[in-house]
């Protein structure tokens, strides 16, 4: 039929396309379903000989969180107009009639409709980045840039996506340069109205891998300087920003001979404040400053500064209040609804998917909330595939949306919630930005990301007394500026964290939770799963640190060195990062750290910090026993933990899910509690094991001595109060098999108490009842027994005693 398409029909196809664009992009008429209807109509009316509608369909699919569908549509477009990446028919149009007649728009900068190809390539690059295909994403961007003239309207987006590729691969200098280029293209094209989102993104860039401990202070100093410079620019323009700061912000050190010309061009522009010119803060942010919190510092001031920047730069209505909320918003506790109705509570996350720790963290709480009083809503960012059955089956309503900031705000407002619970705000841009709005009278952040939001629109941060520093309540009066949280902190009694028993394929088939013992573990597990490991590796101690590599602070390299220096037969197992470049970066850093540590030994033959033959042999031997394993999941991950001699909990940033998995596997995990929540959660699990033992014993005479001795056992084996203690405990567990078996037996005896812990849900219901105006008695909350209350009080006294009565601040 393609030969019968005439100009009049082609004009009709274009009209359908333009109608779709209107409903797609016009804020006053935005309706994505209608837009998609017209795009499909344009595609079908052309008898599938006009490829451009496929690009716009893909944009909607990508915005809905479906990168795979979007990628497929864009690749189909390229096939139609001439695919520049095809190995068999490169740049040969297959079905697009215009391209057959006029040539592929993807061939040269002067090709007809080259702009449309560049637009498609930019979106395809975004899809491939979302699918973690970073090398292909860069290849796409490079080709698009080769087609782009200097005045190409999409060139700033290409640089932005290029910056994202570099960031994901850990090439931070290149990422900063690309983000700066994106901003400069926009700024110099239109100084008065350009969107400065790329500048904000550049200001927040931090490396996922820190090369040296001495870099931490400088990184945080420059981070603060860049944010302060953006805030200044938002209010006053670039004038007044120190040249060194502006050079860092705009990456002028990478501009070569053009650096001074760029600096002069920017500073000579008429004053053009950037306030409220970021149109879509979620798109501009892409990924929040996630890696700040792994540096081990006091983050609240920087969190608040970053929030201040986004409030300056983002849309003026970024903090708007949903229409259903009275003005002024009520202060908790909320009055009882009149007329009486259920309390509408929403839980929002990007990580509700199967096995995702953030969703699992709240699963039991959602299940326990009484349906007689609560209408429960799960809100999944990234599409409906992000909602796992565990959450989905326990709520009254589930909603999902992609990554469109404006669509998400509209949908959240329609829910008319009384309470909105964010499971995290630092892992993903949309949740981070939605947190600045007011979608419910009560807004809560939980410890999916165990760090304050720094956001004035979040009312409460939910933690627990057993996992916070026992003397953090000293932060008041003159010391209030040392408080870790912007929000009001809610300290639940007890552990504060509970997960469902670990999921596994075996559990799904048998209904038996995966709490591992020797019967589940093959003696050849390591060689079966990791054939590249040397024979006999399991005959010597195996020290497994199964956390993400970005959690390993450069100071922790020295801990690994000390362990392997003392145990000349043992091995340390680490899990590789998703991106090979990041794994390589960590490997290189650990190699340098080991070389330096070897040269610091009393007997060495180093010259100018370079190991000689003897030191080189020692350093090679230690580094060679640090094994980077492919990432494993579910059953294999649990067996990795169970098969290891000792599980290492890194510091200053640890984890809760991996720690609970280690205990579920029956393995000893050695912890070194830190000042901040992010380094204290695993310690709380040992207090739960202690409490479980004591609940099975009678009180009476000698109870205090027995309790103290029982808690001493867990500190002696597994809870270190210094780095030296940490190394000693790891080595004893690794070397003394009988002692290790004793510890593992006690862990296995009490580990069930960590999972599906009803006390956590009861504490949540009490808290929600207080702030939402519901009576705890009416909600069916049972009181703990006298012994439980006594043991909880004993735990807090013990924590205070062992922490020495004071609180050091980093």
N, C-alpha and C positions, 0 to 999 in steps of 0.2 A: 504493500500500500504506500510505501514511502515516496514513490514517484508521483503520487497524486497530491502531495502537500504543496499548496500554492501559497503565495504571499499572504492572502487573506486568512487562510487557516493558520499560518505561522504567526500572524498578528494575534489571533485568538489564543494561541498557546502562550504567547508572551503576556497577554492580558491576565490569563489564569495565574501565571507565575507572579505577576505584579500584585494581584489580589492576595496571593499567599504571603508575599513579602509584607504587605500592609498589616495583615493580621499577625504576622510573626514579629515585627519590629516596632510597630506603633504602640507606645505605652497606653494610649487611650482606647485602643481597640484590640489589645493583645489577646489572642485566642489561638493557642497552638494547634488544637484539634482542627479548627477551621483552616488554619494555614496549611496544615498537612493535607487536608482535603483538596485544596486548590493546587498544591504541588503535585499530588497524585493525578489530579485531573489534567494538568498540563502535560505530564509524562504520558498518560494514556491517550490523550487527544492527539498527541504527535505520533501515535502508533509506535511509541518507544524509539523515536528517531531524534529526539531532542534531549540531550543529556543533562543540561543545566539544572532542571528541577531536582535531580538526584543529590546535588550538592546541598540544597536547602533542606531536603528531607534529612540528610545526614547531620546537619547542624542541629535540628530538633532532636534527633536520636542521641547525639552526643550530649546535649543539654539535659536529656532525661537519664543520663548515666549509662547509656548503652553504647559503649565505644566500639564493640564488635560489629553491631549492625551498622553504625555510622561508617566504620572503616570499609565494610563491604559495599555500601552505597557509593562511597567516594572512589573506590577501586573500579567499580562498574562505570562510573563517569569517565575515569581515565581510559578504560578500555574503549569506551565509545568515541572519545575525542583523540585518542592516540597516547598510549601509556608510555611515559619516558623511562619506565623501569622494566618494561617487558623484555625478556631475553629472546623472544621469537619474532615479535612484530612491533618493535620499538617505534613509537610515534606514528603508527599506522591506525587511523580511525576505523573502528569496526561498524558503528551504527549511527553516530551523530551526523545528521545530514549536512549541517553547516561545515563541520570539520572535514567531511569528505570533499566538499566543494572548495573550501578555502585553505585547507591545511590544518594541521594540529595546532591548537593554541598553546601547546606545551613545548613547542620546538624552539622558538627564538623570542627575544624581547619585542621584536616588531611584528610578531604573529598577530593576526586578527583574533580578538577575544583572549589575548594573553592574560589579561587581568582576571578573567574567570578561572583560568587554569591555576593562577597563583593563589586565588582564593580557595580553590579546592585543595591544592597542595598544603596550604597553611592549616586547613581543617583536618586533612589526613595526618599531618604531622602531630596535631593535638591528639588525635585518636591513638596513634602508635605510641605516643608518650604515655597515655593513660593505660595502654596495654603492656607497658614496660619494654617496648621495642625501641630502645633509645638510639641504637645505631641506624636503624632504618629511618627513624624520625629525623635524625640529622641529615641523612642522605636526601630526604624529601625537601628539607629546608634549604640545603645547599643548591638543589636544582631550582627551587622557587626563587632564591636570591639571584641566580644566574639569569632568570627571565625578567627580573624586576628593574625598571628604570628608576632613577633617583626620586622621581615624583610619584612612584607607585603608592597608592593609598594603603596597601596592606603591608608595606615593608616594616612598619613598626611592630606589627603582630608577628611577623617572621622572626625578627630579632628577639621578641619576647619569648616565643616558643623555643628559639635556639638557646636562650638563657636557661629555660627549664630543662632542656636536654643536658646541658653542661652541669646544672645543679644536681640532677638525678645521678649523673655519673661521677659526682664528687669533684668536678673541675670548677672550683669556686671563683677563681680569678677570671676565667673565661665567661662564667655565668654573669658575674658582676659587669663585665664589659658589655655583654650582649644586652642586659637589662638597661644599662646606661644608654646604649645606642638606641634602644626602643624609645626611651624617654626623650632623648635629644632630637630624634627625628620628629616626634610629635611637637616638642616645644618650639623648635625652629620653624616648623611649618605653620604653627598657630600659637604664638606666645600667650594669647589672651584666653583661649577656650580649650586648649589641649588637655586630655586626660593624663594626669601624672601618676597613674597607678604603677607604672614600671619603676618610677623613682622610689616609691614606698617599698616595692618589692626588693629593689636593690639594697635599700637601707637595712632591711631585715635579714639579708643573706648571712648565713653562718656555715662554716664547714662541718660536715657530718663526722669528719675524722680530724681530731686535733693532733698535730705533728709532735708537739713537745709541751711538757707541763708549763714552761715559761710563756707559752703563747696565750694561755687562758686569759690572763689579766689584760693583755693588749687587745685581744678579740672583743672582750666585754667593753673596754674603753672606746674602741672605734665604733662598736655597735651603738652605744649611747650617743656618741658624737653625731653619727649619721642621722639617728632619729631626731635629735634636737635640731639638726640643720634642716630637716624636712619640715618640722613644726615651724621653725623660723620662716622658711620659704613660704609655707602656707599662709602666714600672716603678713609678711613684709616683702616677699620676693627674695631673689638671690643676693641682693645687696646686703652686706654686713656679715656674710658667712666667710669665715677665714679661708684663705686660699687652700691651705693644706686639707681642711675638712671637705671643701667642695671638690677638690681633686680626688679624694678618696671616694666621695659619694658618686661622682661621675666617672670613676675609673680612668682618670686622665693619665695615670702612669702607664696605661696600655695604649695610649693614643699616639705615642711617638712624637714626631715633629708637629703634629696637629694639635697637641695638648694646649699650648698657649692660645692658639687661635680659637679653640672651642671655649676655653675659659673666658677670653675677651668677648666672644659672641654672646655667651650666656649672661655675663655680668653687665654687658652694655644694653641688654634689652630693657625696655620700659618696665618699671615696677609691675610685676604681674603675680600677685599672690595666688597660690594654688589651692586655697581652701575650698572644700566641697566640690572639687572638680573630678573626683573619681566616681565614675558612673556606676560601676559594678565592682564593689570591693572584694567580692569573692573571687571573681576572675583575676583581679589585680593581685590578690594575695597568693592564690594557687595553693601554697603550703605555708602555714604559719611558721613562726620562728621556733620550730620544734626542737632544734638541737641546742638551744640555749640552756636547757634544764639539765643536760648531761654534763655540764661543766662543773657542777658542784657548788655553785655560789648562791648568794642571797638574791633571789630573782624578783621579788615583789616590786621594787622600784623600777626595774626594767620592764616588767609586765605592764605596770601602770603607764609608763612612758609610751610604750607601743600602742596601748589603748588610746591614749591621748592623741597620738598621731593619726590613727584611723578615724577618730571622731572629728578631727580637723579636716581630713582629706576626703572622707566619704560623703555620701549624699546628705543633704541637710535633714532629711527625715530618717536618718539611720537609727535614731533613738525613738522613733514614733511609737505611740502607745496604741495598742489594738482598740478598736471602737467599743468592744464590750466591757472594757475596764473603766470604772468611774474616774472622774477627774476631781481632785487628785486621787491617785491610786491608793487603795486602802493599805494600812500598815498592819502586818500580822500581829496577833492572830486575826484572821479574817472573820467577819461576822457570819453566822449561819445563813445559808441561802434562804431567801424568802421569795416565793414559796419554797418549801423543802424540796431538794433534789439531790442527786448524786454529785459528788465532787468530781470534776473533770480534770484528770491528771494525765499529762503526756510525757513520754520518754523519747528523747531524740538522740540519734547516733548515726554515724557512718559505719558502725561496726556491730550490726546485729546479726551478721552472717554466721553460718555454722562454725563453731569453734572459736569465734572471736571473743577475746577476754572481756571487752567492754560490755558486750551484750550479756555474757555469762555472769558478769559482776552483779547485774541487777535482776537476773532471771528469777531467783527465789523471792525477791522482794515483790516483783510484779505478781507472781503467783499468790503470795500471801495476802496482798491487799484485799480486804473483803469487798466482794462485788455488790454487797448490799449498800455500801457507802461510796464506792469509787467507780467511776466510768473510766476505764484504762485505755489509753491510746498509745500505740507504738508508731513513731514517725521515723522512717528510714531514709537517710540521705543516700542518693546514688541509685535509686530504683528499687522495685519490689523484690528483686533477687537478693537484696541485702537483709531481708527479714528471715531469720531462721525459724524453724517450726516451734522451738522451745518458747520463744517470745510470742510468736504469732498465735499460738494456741491458748495463751494465757491473758489476752487482752480482748476488750470489747470491740475495738476498732483499730485498724491499721491503715496508715497512710504512707505513701512513698513519693518522693520527687527526686529529680535529677540534681543538677548542680546550678540551676538558675536561681540567682539570689532573689530576684523580684517575684518570680512564681512561688518560690518557697515562702516568702513573707506573706503573700496573699493567702496561701493555703493554711499557714499556721494561724493567721487571724481568723479564718473561717471556723476553726476548731473551738474558739471561745473557751479556752482553758482557764481553770482556776490555778493550776500549778504546772510548770514546765521544768522537767529534769533533763539537764544536759549530761550525757554520759562522758563527754570529753569536749574540749574546746581548742586543743593545741595540735591535733593530728590532721585536721582537714579544714579547708578555708571556709566552707559554707557554714558549718556549725560555729566557727570562730566569729564570723560576721553577724550571723543571726542573733548571737548573744548580746549584741548592742541594742537590739530592739526590746520592746516590752510586750510579750505575747501572753503573759499571765500575771496576775497580781503577785504571785510568788514564783521566783525563778531560782533554781538550785543547780549547783555543779557537783558532780561526784568525782571519785578519784580514778576514772579511766585514764586521765592525765593527772598525776598526783601533784598538781601545781596550781597556785592561785591564777585566776583569769586576769586579774588586774582591771576588771571591767565593772564599772559602777552599776550596771544593770543586773548583775547577778547578786542575789540577796544572801545566799547561804552556800558554804562549802561543807559537804558532809564527810567527816573523817571519824576517828574513834580514839578514845583515850589510850588504848593499848598500843596504838601504832604511831602516835605523835610523841614528841619528846615530853617527858613527864613534867618538865619545868617551863613549858612554853607559856603557861598562864601568867608567868612573871612579866610578859610583855604588855604593860599597861602604864598609864601615867607618863613619866619621862621616857620610858622605854617603848612607848607605843609604836615608834617608827621602826622598831625591830620586828614587829609582828609579821609573820610569814604571809598572811592572807589579807586581801582587800575585802573579801566577803566576811560576814559573820560566820565563824567556824562552829559547826555542830559536832560535838564529840559524843558519838554514840558510846554507850557502855559496851566494853568487851572488844572483840576482835574487829568488828566493823566491816569485814570482808568475808564473803562466802561465795563459793562457786558450786555448781552442780558437780557431782563426781565426774571425773574425766570421761569424755565421750570417746568411743572407739567403735570400729567395725564389729569387733567381737561383742561389745556391750549391746549394740543394736540388734545382734542376732540372738543373744542369750538373755538379755535383760540384766546381766551381771555387770556392775560398774568395774572399770579397769583399775583396780587397786592391785598392783603387781606384786608377785612374790616369785620365788625361784622357779616355780612350776611353769611360769610364762616365759622364762628367759633361756634362750639357747646358749650353750657354752661357746658356740661359734658365731654369736650374734654380730660382733664387730667385723669379722672377716666376711660374713655373709652379706652384710649391708654395705660395707665399705671395703671392697676387695683391694684397694690400693694401700691399705694399712699394712704394716709389716707383720709377718708371722710372729705369733707369741706375744703380741702387744697386751693381750688380756692377762698374761702371766705376771705382769708388774702393775703397780697402782695406776689407775686411770683417773685423772682429775678433769671433770667435764664442766665447762662454763658454757651453758646452752643459751645464753642471752644473745640478743642482737649485738653485732659487733660495735655499733655506734654507742652502746652503753659502756664500752671499755675506755675509761679515762686513761690518759697516758701515764699517770702515776701508778695505775694498776699493772702496767707492764712489769714494774719492778717486783710486784708480788709474784707474778708468774715466774720471773727469773729466780727469786729466792726459793720457791717451791722446787723447781727443777734443779737448782744448784745443790740443794740438800738431798734430793731423791734422784740419784743418777740413773735410775732405771725407769722412773715414772714418765708418763706422757700427759700433756694437757690437750684436751679436745675443745676446739672452738667451731661454731657453725659459720660457714661462709655467708657473706651478704648476698642479696639478690643480684647486685651489680658487681661484676668482677673487678671493676676499677677500685671500688671501695675496699674489697678484700685485699687487693694488692697494696693499697695505701696502708692498711693496718699491718699487713705483713712487713712492709718496709719499715714502719715505725717501730714495731716490736724488735725487728732485727737491729735497728740503731740503738734501741734501749738496752738490749742485751750486750751489744758491743761496749757501750758506755759503762754498764754495770760491771762487766768483766774487767774493764780497765781500772775500776775503782777498788778491786780486791787488793789485799796487802801484797800478794805475790803476783806480779804481772810483768809482761815484757812489752808493754804498750809504749809507743812513741807518738806524741802529739795526739793522744786519744785514739790512735789506730792500733788495734791488737797486733802483737807479734805472733810468731808461730805457735807458742804454747797457749796464749790467750785466745788465738783464733780457733784452735782445736776445741778448747773448752766452750767458747761461744757458739761454734758450729754444732757441737753436741747438744747444747741446751736448746738452741733454736730448732734443730732438727726433730726435737721431741714435742714441738707444738704443732699439732695437726689441724688443718682447716678442712672440716668435713662438709660435704654437700648438705643442704638444709633437708631435714626430715620432719614429718608431721604425724599427728595422732598416735597410732599404735607404735610406730617406729620411734617417734620422739620419746614416748614413755619408756620404751625398752632401752633407749640410749641412756636415759637417766637411771633406770634400774640396774643397768649393767656396769655403770661407772662405780669406781671405788668411793669417790667423794664428788659432790656437786658443789661448785664454787659460785657463791653469790657475790657479784662484783660490787664495788663501791667507788664513788659516792652514790651512784644511781643503781638501784637493784631492780626488783620486780616482785609482783605478788603472784601472778598466774604461774610462772615457771617455778617459783618456790613451792607453791601448793602442789604442782605436778610432781616435783621431786619427792615431796613427802608422800603423795599418793603412790609413787613408785617404790616407797619404802627405803629411800636413799637418804643418807645424812647430807645436809646442806649446811655449809659453814657460812655464817653471816657476821658482818661487822657493822652494827647499827650506826647511823649517821645522825646529824642534827635534824635534817628535814625528812618529811614524810616519805619522799621518794627513796630513801635509803633505810627505812625502818619497818616496812611491812612484813618482811619474812620473820623478823624477830617475834612479832606477835603470834605467829603460828606455833612457836615453841611454848609460849605461855598457854596456848590453848591445849597443847599436848599435856602440859603439866596439870592444868585444871581438870582435864579428863581423867587423869590418874587419881587425883585427889577426890573427885566426886565418887569414885569407887571405893573410897576408904572411909573409915569412921574417924571422927574427931578424937576427943579425949586427951588423956595425958600424953605428952610427948609429941602432940600434933605439930606444934610450931617447929621443933627440931627436925621432924620428918619432912615437913614442907620445905624447910630451908635446904635440907640435904637433897631433896628431889629436884629443886630448882637449880641447885649447884651442879647436879649431873648434866643438865642441859647447857648450862654456861660452860662447864668444863669441856664438853664435847664439841659444842656447835655455835656458841655465841661469844664472839671475841670483842673485847673492849679496846683493842689496839691492833695495829698492823702486825706487830710481832706475835701477839696471841693468835691472830688469824692464821699466820703461816704455821705456827706450832700445832694448832688444832687440825689443820688440813693434813699435815705430815703424819701426825699420830693416827688419824683415821685411815690414811692411805697405807701406812706400814703395818699397823697392828690389826691383823685380820680378826682376831678374837674380840678385841675391843669394838671394832667396827660392827661385828655381828650383834653384839650386845646393844649398841645404839640403834641399829636398824630394827631389832626386835621390839624395842620400846616404841619406836616410831610407828611400826606396823600395828602395834596394839592399840594406839590411840588415834591414828590418822583419820578414821572415819568421822571424827568430830569436826574436822575442818570443813566438811562438805555438807551442803544443804543445812547449814546451821540456823535453826529457827530463831535463835536469840537475835541474830542480825536483823531478820525481818521484823521481829517484835519491836526492836529499837526504832527501825524506820517508821513503823506504823505509829508509835508514840510521838515521834517527831512530827510527822505529817499531821497527826491529829491536833497537836498544839498549834501549829502555824496556820492550819486550814480550818480551825474552828470546830473540830469534831472531838467528841469526848472519847478518851482512850477506852473507857469501860464499854461504851456502846460499840466500839470497834472490835471488841472481843479479845483484847490483849491480856494475856495471863501474866501474873506477877511471878518473878523468879522465886525459888525457894530460899530459905534463910542461908543454907550452905553455899548456894551459888553466889549470893550477895556477899557473903563473908570472903569467899575465894577471890571474887573480883576486887574487893577492897585490898586484900593481901597482895594481889598482883601489882596494884598501883603503888603500894608502899615499897614493894621489892624493886620496881622500876626506879623509883626515886632514890632508894638506897644505892643501887648499883650505878646510877648515873652521877653520883658524887655531889648532888645538891646544887649543881650549877649548870649553866647552858652556854656553851661556846658558840659564837656566831661567826660564820665564814664571811 
